[in-house]
Amino acid sequence: MARPLLVVLSLTLAALGCKQDAPPAPAPAPADAGPAKKVELTFLLTGAENGYLLATPDQGALHGGAAEVLGRWAADEGHCPGALGPNGESACPDGHTVVLSTGDNANGQAISSFYKGEPTAEVMRLMGYAGSAFGNRELDWAREQFLANTRRGGFPYLAANVIVKSEEGRALGLQPYRLLTRRGVTVAVVGLAARKATWTPMPGRMTGLEVVPDDVALGVAIPAAKKDGADVVVVVTDGCLHEVPEVLTAHPDWKPAFVAGRDCDVPYPEAVGDTRLVYPGRHFNSYAKVVVAVEGAQVTKVAASSVDVVAKEGAAAPEAKAKALLSGWKQKLDAALGEVIGFSKQGLDQQSPQMSAWLTTALKEQFKADVALLNRRGVRQALPAGPVTKATVWDLIPFENEVVVAQVKGDALLAALSNVEARAAGVKAKGDGWVDAKGAPLDPARTYSVATLDYLYLGGDGFKLLEADPKATQTKTSWQQALIEWTAAKKSDEKKPLEALLPR
């Protein structure tokens, strides 16, 4: 049944003037008329996990944790921990749960990021994930690492709206949807990537792939999934939920049971017709539970709820195998990154001037550059008060970036500083212009040495430094290592905290 999907998608894209190949369609499930009696399936959903595998303290309580979530699923939701079968079969006979993610699985907390997502893939396999939308951060590491983590996790990444344009793109193995069977019910899980998936990874990592509009992709994938025998269609997306109602309202015949995606701080309804819109939370701090009742191949009820994962009396214990797995990774992390390199008395807010001063000053001084240039979104959380360890640095900046030193003319530097994402040291805004460290206006004709990241140098976030200096120096030093070395050398402590050493 894969051929109709390829044909329809090719015709649809041809109408749009596109010349792309469709991603490979999954193998069809055996024909099934659906259950004669009422069957209830439970979907367990998480999103933007970002490698937050360990429970984290907040306001006096521990929140989240992958082992803690799995413990709740086993005790409260009747879920069977363990890897799925080769065709997505539940880890236990007659299983009724389906575990899914809306994407952005692995890059964030140091326990995952330092090991390039391998711990996250392993624990998600144990948790029984059946699929994930292709998040905009899945290619934060090289393609080879993504493929290795996909094999390690044992579940596919789904993106019906990502169209393959070359063999290089096809190698990622993205699928438009996956078919699963639970208690005689065939479920199609359709995935969507966010539009920003084309520009948030390192430039070049999305080569051979193109994101088409969601309505075009769903208009092919949902009918194809139903033709392949799906009794129930569900959608997981790395996109924003407030964008979904317009698409579903224009296509009332699609009728997915639910769409799970991001809450992008724009209001959205709980449902569009019979389709529920579901936000699963982030960082394993919560999960969404959606119960779908099916009778005679018809969905008769969809009930959604959100469950916070907070340590409290009476809560289920962390699942033992997941706890042991993560304990082993945590021991490795402590051995590699447990060293204390400084101290912060008050901590630094994620977007504060002090945070900018720390990051950019370290880069400027480490590489003796005139200017250090970074992007605001490169920092993923605040610096907590207390001891600063190497792991703390990896929690803040989990990305696989190396430092580049470019020789940039003043006019190109001024253009880079006008980017809303820019954080910089060695220059200051003054009036309508910029001045250097000595207070002199930047000279458009002068060449300045600029320490930055390879992501920005290659064009990430709209910076154009490669055009300014095609032969920049590759330092072979990671951003994390540069910041660790600078911070350790300052020897901050309780009497002389880090924030007291930063320029104002």
C-alpha positions in Angstrom: 0.0 0.0 0.0 3.0 2.3 0.0 2.7 3.1 -3.8 -0.6 5.2 -3.5 1.1 7.4 -0.9 4.0 8.0 -3.2 1.8 8.7 -6.2 -0.6 11.0 -4.4 2.2 12.9 -2.7 4.1 13.3 -6.0 0.9 14.6 -7.7 0.2 17.0 -4.8 3.7 18.4 -4.9 3.8 18.6 -8.6 0.7 20.8 -8.4 2.7 23.1 -6.1 5.6 23.3 -8.5 7.8 21.1 -6.3 10.1 18.3 -7.6 10.6 16.1 -4.5 10.4 12.5 -3.6 8.2 11.5 -0.8 9.7 9.8 2.3 9.2 6.0 2.3 5.7 5.0 3.5 5.5 2.4 6.3 4.5 -1.1 5.6 0.7 -1.5 5.9 -0.9 -3.3 8.8 -2.9 -6.4 8.2 -6.5 -5.7 7.1 -8.7 -5.4 10.1 -12.4 -4.5 10.4 -11.7 -3.1 13.9 -13.0 -4.5 17.2 -16.7 -5.4 17.4 -16.7 -4.6 21.1 -15.7 -1.3 22.7 -11.9 -1.1 23.3 -10.2 1.7 25.2 -6.6 2.6 24.3 -4.4 4.9 26.4 -1.9 7.2 24.8 0.9 8.5 27.0 2.5 11.6 25.6 5.6 13.7 26.4 7.3 16.5 24.6 10.4 18.7 24.5 12.1 16.2 26.9 15.5 17.9 26.1 17.4 15.1 27.9 16.0 16.1 31.4 16.3 12.5 32.5 16.9 13.3 36.2 14.3 14.8 38.6 15.1 18.5 39.2 14.4 20.6 42.3 11.9 23.5 42.1 10.2 25.3 44.9 11.1 22.7 47.5 10.0 19.6 45.5 11.5 17.3 43.0 9.9 17.5 39.5 10.0 15.1 36.6 12.6 12.4 35.9 12.3 9.7 33.3 12.4 6.9 35.8 9.7 8.7 37.9 7.5 9.1 34.8 7.8 5.4 33.9 7.0 4.5 37.5 3.8 6.5 37.3 2.9 4.9 33.9 3.4 1.4 35.2 1.5 1.9 38.5 -1.2 4.3 37.5 -1.8 3.8 33.7 -1.3 0.0 33.3 1.7 0.5 31.0 4.2 -2.3 30.4 7.9 -1.0 30.6 10.2 -2.5 28.0 11.2 -2.2 24.4 8.5 -2.7 21.8 8.5 -5.6 19.4 9.9 -5.3 15.8 6.5 -4.1 14.5 5.7 -1.9 17.5 4.1 -4.6 19.6 3.6 -3.8 23.3 6.1 -5.2 25.7 3.4 -7.3 27.4 0.6 -9.4 25.9 -2.7 -7.5 25.3 -1.0 -4.1 26.0 -3.4 -1.1 25.6 -0.9 1.8 25.8 0.9 3.8 23.1 3.8 6.1 24.2 4.6 9.0 21.9 6.7 12.2 21.9 6.2 15.5 20.1 9.9 15.8 19.5 13.1 17.5 20.8 14.1 14.5 22.8 17.7 14.7 23.8 19.6 18.0 23.9 19.4 20.0 27.1 20.4 18.5 30.5 24.1 17.6 30.7 23.5 13.9 31.4 22.1 13.6 27.9 23.9 16.3 26.0 27.5 15.5 27.1 26.9 11.9 25.7 25.2 13.2 22.6 21.7 11.8 23.4 22.7 8.2 24.0 21.3 8.0 27.6 18.0 9.5 26.4 17.7 7.0 23.5 18.3 4.1 25.9 15.8 5.2 28.5 13.1 6.0 25.9 13.5 2.5 24.5 13.0 1.1 28.0 10.0 3.4 28.5 8.4 1.9 25.4 8.2 4.8 23.0 6.5 3.9 19.7 7.5 7.1 17.8 8.4 10.7 18.0 7.7 13.7 15.8 10.9 15.0 14.2 11.8 17.9 16.4 13.8 21.0 15.4 16.6 19.9 17.8 17.0 16.3 16.6 20.0 17.3 14.4 21.9 19.2 17.0 24.5 16.5 16.6 25.8 15.2 13.3 23.5 13.0 11.2 25.5 9.9 12.1 24.7 10.5 15.7 21.0 11.0 15.0 20.9 7.7 13.1 22.8 5.9 15.9 20.4 7.3 18.5 17.5 6.2 16.4 18.7 2.7 16.4 19.5 2.8 20.1 16.0 4.1 20.9 14.2 1.6 18.7 11.5 3.9 17.4 11.1 6.0 14.2 11.0 9.7 13.8 7.9 10.9 12.0 7.5 13.9 9.7 4.9 13.7 7.0 5.7 17.3 6.0 9.4 16.7 5.5 10.0 15.8 1.8 13.0 14.0 0.6 14.9 15.7 -2.3 18.1 13.6 -2.4 19.6 10.3 -1.3 21.4 12.3 1.4 18.0 13.3 2.8 16.6 9.8 2.5 19.3 8.4 4.7 17.7 10.0 7.8 14.9 7.4 7.5 12.1 9.8 8.4 8.6 8.3 8.0 5.3 10.1 7.4 3.4 7.8 9.8 3.6 4.6 11.7 1.0 1.9 12.0 0.6 0.0 15.3 -2.0 -2.5 16.6 -3.3 -2.6 20.1 -6.1 -5.0 21.1 -7.3 -5.4 17.5 -7.3 -1.7 16.8 -5.0 -0.3 14.1 -3.5 3.1 15.0 -1.8 5.4 12.6 0.6 7.9 14.2 1.2 10.8 11.9 4.2 13.1 12.6 4.8 16.7 11.7 8.1 18.7 12.0 8.0 22.4 12.9 8.7 24.8 10.0 11.8 26.0 12.0 13.3 22.5 11.6 14.9 23.8 8.4 16.9 26.6 10.1 17.6 25.7 13.8 20.1 22.9 13.2 23.7 23.5 12.2 23.6 24.8 8.6 23.9 21.8 6.2 22.3 19.2 8.4 18.9 19.5 6.7 20.4 19.2 3.2 18.2 17.2 0.9 15.1 17.8 2.9 12.3 20.4 2.6 9.3 21.2 4.9 6.0 21.6 3.1 2.8 23.1 4.6 1.1 20.9 7.2 -2.2 20.8 5.4 -0.6 19.5 2.2 1.2 16.8 4.2 -1.8 15.8 6.2 -3.9 15.8 3.1 -1.8 12.9 1.8 -0.8 11.1 5.0 -4.2 10.8 6.7 -6.1 9.3 3.7 -3.1 7.0 3.0 -3.1 5.8 6.6 -6.8 5.1 6.5 -6.4 3.2 3.2 -3.7 1.2 4.9 -6.2 0.0 7.5 -6.0 2.6 10.3 -9.0 2.6 12.6 -7.7 5.6 14.6 -5.4 8.4 13.4 -3.5 10.6 15.8 -1.0 13.4 15.1 2.1 14.4 17.0 3.8 17.6 16.0 6.8 19.8 17.0 4.7 22.7 15.8 2.4 25.1 17.7 -1.1 24.0 18.8 -2.6 27.4 18.1 -1.9 26.8 14.3 -3.9 23.6 14.3 -7.5 24.8 14.4 -7.3 26.6 11.0 -6.0 23.4 9.3 -8.5 21.1 10.9 -11.5 23.4 10.4 -10.7 23.5 6.6 -10.6 19.6 6.5 -13.4 18.2 8.8 -13.2 14.8 7.1 -9.7 14.1 8.5 -11.0 13.6 12.1 -7.8 12.6 13.9 -8.6 11.6 17.5 -6.1 14.2 18.8 -3.2 16.4 17.8 -0.4 16.7 20.4 2.0 19.6 20.1 3.7 22.7 21.6 2.1 25.4 23.7 3.6 28.5 22.1 2.0 31.0 24.5 -0.9 31.7 22.1 -4.4 30.6 23.1 -6.0 27.6 21.4 -9.2 25.6 22.0 -9.4 22.3 23.8 -10.9 20.7 20.7 -11.7 21.3 17.1 -14.8 19.3 16.4 -14.2 15.8 17.7 -10.4 16.3 17.7 -8.7 17.1 21.0 -5.7 19.4 21.1 -3.2 18.2 23.7 -0.1 19.8 25.3 2.1 17.1 26.9 4.4 19.5 28.9 8.2 19.5 28.8 11.3 18.1 30.5 9.4 15.1 31.8 7.8 17.4 34.4 4.4 16.2 33.2 2.7 14.0 30.6 -0.6 13.9 28.8 -2.9 11.0 29.0 -5.5 10.5 26.2 -8.0 7.7 26.4 -9.5 6.8 23.0 -12.6 4.5 22.9 -13.1 2.5 19.7 -16.1 0.4 18.7 -16.6 -1.2 15.3 -13.6 0.8 13.8 -15.2 4.1 15.0 -13.8 6.4 17.6 -16.6 6.9 20.1 -14.8 8.9 22.9 -11.6 10.9 23.4 -10.7 12.1 26.9 -7.5 14.0 27.6 -5.9 15.0 30.9 -2.5 16.3 32.1 -0.5 14.6 34.9 2.2 16.5 36.8 5.1 14.4 38.0 6.1 15.8 41.4 7.6 13.8 44.2 5.0 13.5 47.0 3.8 11.0 49.6 1.9 8.2 48.0 3.3 8.7 44.5 4.6 5.7 42.6 8.3 4.9 43.0 10.7 5.4 40.1 10.8 2.4 37.9 13.7 0.2 39.0 15.3 -0.6 35.6 15.2 3.0 34.4 16.5 4.2 37.8 19.5 1.8 37.5 20.2 2.7 33.9 20.3 6.4 34.7 22.3 5.9 37.8 25.0 4.4 35.7 25.0 7.3 33.3 25.0 9.8 36.3 28.1 8.1 37.8 29.9 8.5 34.4 28.8 12.2 34.2 30.0 12.9 37.7 33.4 11.4 37.0 33.7 13.5 33.8 32.1 16.8 34.8 31.7 16.8 38.5 34.7 19.2 39.2 33.7 22.5 40.8 35.1 25.4 38.8 33.5 28.4 40.5 30.8 29.8 42.6 27.8 32.1 42.1 26.1 33.7 45.1 22.9 34.8 43.4 22.9 32.9 40.1 22.4 34.5 36.7 19.1 34.8 34.8 19.0 33.2 31.4 18.6 36.4 29.4 20.3 38.8 31.9 23.1 41.2 31.0 25.2 39.4 33.5 24.8 36.1 31.7 25.7 37.8 28.4 28.8 39.4 30.1 30.0 36.0 31.4 29.6 34.1 28.2 31.0 36.7 25.8 33.8 38.0 28.1 35.1 34.5 28.5 35.2 33.9 24.7 36.8 37.3 24.0 39.6 36.9 26.6 40.2 33.2 26.0 41.0 33.9 22.3 42.4 37.4 22.7 39.8 38.7 20.2 38.6 42.3 19.7 35.0 41.2 19.9 33.1 38.1 21.0 29.8 37.4 19.3 27.2 34.9 20.5 23.4 34.3 20.1 20.8 34.7 22.8 19.1 31.3 22.1 22.3 29.5 22.7 21.7 29.5 26.4 19.0 27.0 27.5 18.5 27.8 31.2 19.6 30.1 34.1 22.8 29.6 36.2 21.6 28.5 39.6 23.2 29.9 42.8 25.9 27.9 44.4 28.9 25.9 43.2 29.5 26.0 39.4 30.7 22.7 38.0 31.7 21.6 34.5 28.3 19.9 34.3 26.6 23.2 35.1 28.2 24.7 32.0 26.8 21.8 29.9 23.4 22.3 31.3 23.5 25.9 30.2 24.9 25.4 26.7 24.3 21.8 25.5 25.1 22.4 21.8 27.8 20.9 19.7 29.6 24.2 18.8 33.3 25.0 18.3 34.8 28.4 18.6 35.8 30.1 15.3 37.9 33.3 15.1 37.1 35.4 12.0 38.6 38.6 10.6 35.7 40.8 9.9 35.5 44.3 8.4 33.7 46.9 10.5 30.7 47.2 8.2 30.1 43.4 8.4 30.5 43.5 12.1 28.0 46.3 12.4 25.6 44.3 10.3 26.1 41.3 12.7 25.5 43.4 15.8 22.2 44.6 14.4 20.9 41.0 14.5 18.4 40.8 17.4 20.0 37.5 18.5 23.4 39.1 19.1 25.2 39.1 22.4 28.6 40.7 22.3 31.7 41.7 24.3 34.3 44.2 23.3 31.7 46.6 21.9 28.9 48.7 23.4 25.8 50.3 22.0 26.0 54.1 22.3 23.3 56.3 20.9 22.5 55.1 17.4 25.8 53.4 17.0 28.5 51.1 18.5 31.8 51.9 20.1 34.8 49.6 20.9 36.3 48.9 24.3 38.1 52.2 24.3 34.9 54.2 23.5 35.8 54.9 19.8 33.1 54.4 17.2 33.5 51.2 15.1 35.3 51.8 11.9 33.5 50.3 8.9 36.9 50.0 7.1 38.9 48.4 9.9 39.3 44.7 10.4 38.3 43.2 13.8 39.1 39.8 15.1 35.8 38.2 16.2 35.5 35.1 18.3 32.2 33.3 17.7 30.7 29.8 17.2 30.8 27.7 14.1 27.0 27.7 14.1 26.8 31.4 13.7 29.8 31.6 11.4 28.1 29.2 9.0 24.9 31.3 8.9 22.9 30.1 11.9 20.3 32.6 13.2 20.9 34.8 10.2 24.5 35.8 10.8 26.7 36.2 7.7 30.2 35.9 9.0 31.3 33.3 6.5 30.8 35.9 3.7 32.9 38.3 5.7 35.8 35.9 6.1 35.7 32.6 4.2 39.0 31.5 5.8 38.4 31.9 9.5 40.5 30.1 12.1 38.9 26.9 13.4 40.2 26.7 17.0 39.1 23.0 17.6 37.9 24.2 21.0 34.3 23.6 22.1 32.3 26.5 23.5 31.9 24.6 26.7 35.6 24.0 27.1 36.4 27.7 26.5 33.9 28.8 29.2 35.0 26.1 31.7 38.7 27.2 31.3 38.0 30.9 31.7 35.7 30.3 34.7 38.1 28.0 36.5 41.0 30.5 36.0 39.0 33.2 37.8 38.8 31.1 41.0 35.5 32.5 42.2 34.2 31.5 45.6 31.7 32.6 48.2 33.8 35.6 49.1 34.5 36.5 45.5 31.5 35.2 43.5 31.4 34.9 39.8 29.0 37.8 39.3 31.4 40.2 41.1 34.1 39.4 38.5 32.0 40.3 35.4 32.2 43.7 33.6 29.2 45.9 34.1 
